[in-house]
Amino acid sequence: MKSHGFLCEHCGGEAKAASDHCPVCLWSKHTHGAKGGVCQGQMQPLNISLKETVCMITYRCLGCGHESRRRAVVQDNFEALTRLSIRMNEVCNEEATQAFIKSPSSFITMEMIKK
């Protein structure tokens, strides 16, 4: 996939030859499968993280479930990166809220810190 450009199967955007994901919607294609086979499933962007000073996008293949990380590039749609970051924060906040509801005594409160 890195050797020539491609049209995104998710949004129809065009990726240049050096790209491994769509710069418009950030989706990718799983070009390597288990045991050397070719999966060809769509790779959904899940979240964004920093590795030292590099922004990395984590993907999950909708075909086989494989997860991988790829470097975000300057050509990527800034709004799509921002939406992905906001969605990740919403998921984290929801998970923390649900954990607190299940076990409120396991969380440190500001009142505990002040004492």
Backbone hydrogen bonds, N-H to C=O, Kabsch-Sander energy under -0.5 kcal/mol:
donor,donor_aa,acceptor,acceptor_aa,energy
6,F,15,A,-1.3
8,C,13,G,-3.4
12,G,8,C,-1.2
15,A,6,F,-2.9
15,A,13,G,-0.5
19,S,16,K,-1.5
22,C,27,W,-3.3
26,L,22,C,-1.6
28,S,43,M,-2.0
30,H,41,G,-3.4
31,T,29,K,-1.0
33,G,37,G,-3.9
36,G,33,G,-1.1
37,G,34,A,-1.8
39,C,37,G,-0.6
40,Q,30,H,-2.6
43,M,28,S,-2.7
44,Q,42,Q,-0.7
44,Q,60,R,-2.8
46,L,58,T,-3.9
47,N,58,T,-1.0
49,S,56,M,-2.5
51,K,54,V,-2.8
52,E,50,L,-0.6
53,T,51,K,-0.6
54,V,51,K,-2.0
56,M,49,S,-3.6
56,M,54,V,-0.5
57,I,70,R,-3.5
58,T,47,N,-2.5
59,Y,68,S,-3.5
60,R,44,Q,-1.9
61,C,66,H,-2.9
62,L,42,Q,-3.2
65,G,61,C,-1.6
68,S,59,Y,-1.6
70,R,57,I,-2.6
72,A,55,C,-3.0
76,D,73,V,-2.0
77,N,23,P,-2.8
81,L,77,N,-2.1
82,T,78,F,-2.5
83,R,79,E,-2.8
84,L,80,A,-2.1
85,S,81,L,-2.1
86,I,82,T,-2.7
87,R,83,R,-2.8
88,M,84,L,-2.2
89,N,85,S,-2.1
90,E,86,I,-2.3
91,V,87,R,-2.2
92,C,88,M,-2.4
93,N,89,N,-2.7
94,E,90,E,-2.3
95,E,91,V,-2.6
96,A,92,C,-2.4
97,T,93,N,-2.3
98,Q,94,E,-2.5
99,A,95,E,-2.2
100,F,96,A,-2.3
101,I,97,T,-2.3
102,K,98,Q,-1.9
103,S,99,A,-2.0
106,S,103,S,-1.6
107,F,104,P,-1.3
113,I,109,T,-1.5
114,K,110,M,-2.1
115,K,111,E,-1.0
